[in-house]
Amino acid sequence: MSSDGAVAGAGSKMSVRLTVNGEARGAEVDPRIPLVQLLRDELGLTGTHFGCLTGQCGACTVVLNGLAVKSCTVLAVSADGDEVLTVEGLAQDGKLHLIQQAFCDEQGFQCGYCTPGMIMTAMELLAEKRDLTDDDVRAGISGNLCRCTGYQNIINAIQAAAGIGKGGSK
């Protein structure tokens, strides 16, 4: 902090180039902003939600270089050159991705605020393992909070996307 109370670097911008949902994107950003803010405010991808901004709720989860991450905990400038997949990038040719359709079919949402983060977390979970028990899914989504559902329909949706079907294997 300078003697006038200004934060060092305030007002300065840095160039960030990354691939988002398969498309090369870039922006000039304040080096202190989190990736979630770049996605929403600079790139207009509002499916990634602001939640707690501390990494506790999971509403901002995206897939970064193949791994589900909470984008509020990643500085936008640190994602320079990386690949980001958001919930908007899942649907192809106007058709929902399997996991998105499963959330609809199994009513894996109520208010929908946590849904994009749950779906992006499920993407990594499904990439790792397809024979998912209820306990596997509960552990896999444990970093994502839902205040509305009670989780069972979310678990059913993830298992349906895995090809297990309602109720899953126990």
N, C-alpha and C positions, 0 to 999 in steps of 0.2 A: 504494500500500500504506500502510495506517495504521501508527501506532507500535506497535500490538499485533500486527502481522504479518498482519492480515486484508486480503484483497483488496477494494478499493473496489467497492461494488455487489454483493458476494457476498451471496446470500440474497434479493436483490431480484428481483422478477418483472416481466415485461412481457407485455402481451397481444398475441397474434399471431392474425390472422384471414386465412385463405387458402382457396382452392378446391383441394381435393385429389381427383383422380379424378372431377371434376364435382360434388363435394359441398362445401358450405360447412363449414369446420372451424375450430376455434379452440382455443387453449390459453394458459395462463399459463406462461411459460418464463423460465429464467435467460437474460439477454441474451447470454451468452457461448457458448451451445450451438450446434452446427452443425445445419443442416436435417436431416441424416440422423438425428440424435438425436431431434429433434421427431417425425419420421415414425415411427421405431421405438418410442421409449419413451413418447411422449405420445399418439400416434394409433394405435399398434398395427399399423402397416404394416411388417411385418418382412421383406418381400421386398427392400427396399433394404438392402444389407449394409454393415456396417462393414468396412473393409479396413485401409488404411494410415493414414487420417485426415490425409493430406498431399496428396491429389489425384493420387497416382502410379498407383494400381491400377485405378480406375474401377468398383470393386464397388458404389459408392454412387450411380452415375449415375441421374438422374431427368430428366424433361423439365420445365423451368421456363420458363413463358411461351413455349413452342414451341422452346426450345433445350436440347439435352442438356448438363447440368452435373453436376459432381461435387459431390454435396450435402454432403460433408465440408468443402468450402471455402466454403460459403455459410452465413452466420449465419442462424439461424431467424428472427430479428427483421427481417432485411433482406428476407425473403420475404413480409412482411406485405402483404396485398392481392393477391398473385400467384396464378398458376395452376400447380399441380404435377400432373404425371402420373407415377405409379409403375407398376411392373410389375403390381400388383394391379388397376390401372384399365384394363388392356388387354382382358381377356376380357369379353365381353358376352353376357348371357343364357345363361351356362353354357358358351359356346363360346369356345375359345381364339382370340386374335387371330392373324392370318395369320403374323406373325413368330414368335409363340410356337409355333404348329403346325409351322412350318418348322424350328425348333430341335429339336423332337421328332422329326420325320420324318427329318431329316438327321443326327441324333445330334450336335448341335452343343454338347454338354456332356458332362462326365464327373462331376466332383464337384458341379457346379452352383453353386459359390460365386460365380463371376464372371458367371453366366448372366443374372441380372436387369440388371446394368450393361451387358452386351453387347447385350441386347435393347433397352434404352432408347437406347443409342448408335445402334443400327441403325435405330430409329424416325426419328431425325433424318437419318441417312444416306439412308434410303429416301424421305424427304420431299423431299430435295434432288435426287436423281437415281435413275433406275430402270435405266439401262443400265450396270451396274456390272461392271467387270473385277475380276479377283483383286486387282490392284494398288490399285484404287479402294477396295475393301473393306478391304484391309490398312491403307491410309492412314487410312480412316475410323475403324477400331477401334484405331488405334495407341496411344491413351491408355488402353486397357483391357488388363490383363494376365490371362493364363490360364496356370496352372501345370500343367495336366493334358493339354490336347488336342493341341497342335501347330497349332491354328487352322484347318486345312483344312476340317473339318466346320462350323465356325462360318461360314467364308466361303461354303461351299455353302449353308448355311441362309439367309444373308442374300440370296444370289443367287436362291435358290428363292422367297423372299418377294417379290423384285423381279420374279419371273416369268421369270427367265433359265434356271433349272434347274441341275442338277448340273454342276459343272465351270466354269460361267460362260463368258463371252466372254473371249478372251485378248487 
